[in-house]
Amino acid sequence: MGNRSGILTSKGIAAALVLTLVSAACSRAILPGSDPAPDEAPPADAITSARDLVREMHGKWSGKWYQTLKFEQSNTFYTSSGREEKSRWVENLSVPGKLRIDFTPLSTRSGMLILNNRVTTFDNGRRLETRRAIQPILTLTADVYAIPPAITIRRLDSLRVDLDKFRSDRLDRKRVYVMGADKDDLESNQIWIDAERLILVRLIQSETRGGRNVVTDTRVGGYKDIDGFPVATEFMSLRDGKPYFKEEYENIRVNEPIPASVFDPTRWARIPAG
């Protein structure tokens, strides 16, 4: 954290979170090694397009995915000078589309609330702003299994993923489906899905900042079987090939009830995270 407060550091990280929700830094792909596979993978030629893939993802897990997730998140933000800034968040997720992120210490009442792709930020219990921002990680690790495929497809189109580009590939010797880019293209917006489990393992996003193109490569891994559900516990990103941000999930609880008031922006300061 250096000499800055944890909340100030968390605010800087939160700005990046709006763009890729979950991202981190590492120079190698981290893929699940022994993840649960409740159903067998479809035949290699059963999925032939990006739209088919979205429909298969939904069909495979619809009614079988977790409804809520509670966890604590340890973050490492890598500065341009090579320093590491640490922070910790407490999160409550309700599928689809609801995520509350409380920055620690919880006494500051600072954090973020995501409701159906509308992101509201809070500082010391006071609402700062609300903006619309489609959350690709939330969409692809949770919502895709709970909302109609047509809605997911529209979101991916809004995220500038070229759904007419689709192929099979390999990542760490595992077969994956890739939508959004041709082979050897690691700059276009694209999504990599494990072909057996139909779960997200990689997301590449490209954006223009300060007149130049910036590419963030997010790897999703550390999948664990928690109460019968595959839950990703490690998110690692490179930004323009350099370590950027790392997330690690701990104390994960599946399908515990979360009161609706937790996601009420008008009651943010009065409802504790838990």
N, C-alpha and C positions, 0 to 999 in steps of 0.2 A: 504493500500500500504506500510505501514511502512515508512522507509527512502529511499526505492527504487523508481525509477521513474515509472510512469504508463506504459511506453513502455517496460521496463524490466519485469514488472509483466505480461504484456500482452504476451510477448514472451514465458514465462514459461507456461502460460495457452494455448497458441497456439500449443505448442508441444503436449499437451494432446488432443487438438481439432482434430489433424490429425488422431488420432486413433478412436475417437468416435464422431467427429464433434460437436455434441451438447450433453453435459452431465452436471450433477449437483448433489446436495446432499440433501437427505431427508430420513427420516426413515419410510415413509408411501407412498403408491401408490397415485398418484394424477391423477384421470381420469376425463374426461369431464362429466359434469352433465347434461347439456342441449345443446348438440352440434347439429348442423344442420344435418338432415338426408334426402338428396334429393331423395333417393330411399329406398324402403323397403329392409330389409335384406333378403338374400336368405334363403331358408328352411334350417333347421339345418343339414340335410344330403346332401345338394347340394354340399358342399365342403368337399372332403374326402382326400385330399393330399396337401402338401405344394405347389407343382407346380400348382395345381388347384387354390389354394388361390391366388397366384401371378397373375394368369390369370383373376380371378374374381375381384381382386383389380383394375387391369388395365381396365377391361371391365366396371366396375361400374362408374369410374371417367374419362375415356378417353374422351377428348373434353370438360370436365366440370370443369377441374382443373384450378387454376390460372396460368398465364404465367409468371408473374413477382411479386416479393414481395420486398418491401423496409421497413426497420424497424431499430430501435435502440435497442441495447441489453445491459442490465445491468448484470454484472457477479459478482458472489461471489465465490472465491476460498478458500477452507478450508485447511489450512496448517496442517502438522502432529502435530504441537504444539497447535493447536486449534485456531489460529488466523484466521481472515477473511481478505482477500485481495480483494479489489473492483476494477473493471475496467469497461469501457464502450466502445462498438464498434458500428459502423455504417455499415449496411450491405445492399447489393444489390444482389438479387437472380433472375436469369433467368432460367426458366425450359425448357429443362432439362440441368443439369450439369454445370451451371455457377454461381459462388458465389464469390463476392468480400467482404472482411472484412477489414474495416479501423479502426485501433486503435485510440482512442482519447488520446491527442489532435490531430486533423486532420493535424495540421501544421507539425507534424513529418513525414508524408507520410510513415508510417509504417503499416504493416498488412499482409494479406494473400489473394491469388487469387487461386481459385479452378476452373479448366477448365477440364471437363470430366475426373475427378479423377487424375489429375496432380496438385499438390499443390506447389505453388511458394510463398516464404516468402520474405518480403521487410522490410528494416530498413533504415529510413531516405531517402527514395526514391531509395535506392540501392537494387538490387536483390541479395539475399543471396544464395538461392538454389531452385531447383525444384526437386520434387520426385513424384513418382507414389504412390497413396494411395487411395483405394476405400473408399468412404465416406458412411457408412451405413445409417446414419440419413438422409442425403440428398437423398440417393437412396430411402429410405422407406417413406419419408414424401412428396416427390415431383416427382422424376424421374420415379418411378414405374408407375405413372399414365400417363406418356408421352412417354416412350420408349417401344419397343416391350418386352413382357413378357420373351422371351427367353434370352434377354440381362440381365434383372434383375435376372433371375435364375442363369445365369453364374456368376454374381457378388456375389450372396449369396453363391454359391459354393466356390468362391475364398475367401470369408470371413469365410470359414470353418463352415458353417451352414449345419448340416446334414439334407438334405431335405427329407430323407426317414423316419424321425421321425416327426410325426404330430398328434395333438390331439386337442380336445376342452377342455376348462377349465373355471375357473371363476377368475376374478380379481375385488375386491371391488364389489362383487355380480353381476358383469356384465359378460356376456358370451364372451369369447375370443377364438381365434384360436392361437395355439402355434406351431411353426415349429422349429425343431432343438434339442429338448430335451424331454426325458420322464418325466412323472409326478414326482415331488419332486426333480428333478435335477435342481438346480439353479446355476450351474457352467458352463455347456456347453454353447457354443454360441447358442443363441436362440432369436426368434422374437415373440412378442405377438401383435396380431392384434384384434381390436374391431370387434366382429362378425357382428354387425349391420351396422356400418358405414364403415367398412373395412379400418380403419386408424390405424396407429401405436400408441401403448400405452406403450410398454415396450421393451427394448433391453438389453440383457445380453451378455457381451463379456468377454472372458477369454484369457489371454496371459501370457507368461513366461517372468519375469523380474528378473534379478539378481539371476537366478536359482530357483525362486519360482513362483507359479501360482498366478496371480492377477486377480480378478473378478470385473468388473465394471457393476453395475446394473443401467440402465438409465430409468427413468420414463418420459413419454411424456404426457402432459396434458394441462389444461387451454385452451382447444379448444374454440374458439370464432367464431361466424358467422360474417365474415367481407365481405360485399358486396356479400353475398350468398355463400362464400367459408369457409370451416372449417379450421381455422388456429391455430396451436398449439402455445401457448404463454409461456409455462413453461416447462423447461427441468431440471430434478433433478436427481443426481446420488449419489450412494454409491460406494465406492471402498473398497472391502473387508469388507463391512458392516458399514463403517464409512463415514460421510459426506465428500464429495469431491468437487463438483462443481455445481453451480446453475446458470441458465440463465433465464432471464425474458425479454420478447419482449414488446416494447412500440412503439407508433407512427407508427403503421402498415398501409401500403398503398398497395393496391392490383391493379395489372395490369396497373400501371403507366409506360409509356415508359422509357426504359433504353438504352441510346446510346451504340452501340457496342464498342466504344472506352473505356468505363468503364472497360471492361474485357480484354483490350489489355495490356499484360505485358510490352510491349515496351513503353507504354505511362503512366505507373503507376504514376509517379511523376508529370505529367503534367495535369492529369485529376482528378478533385476534386470529392470526394464522395458526393452523394446527393440523 
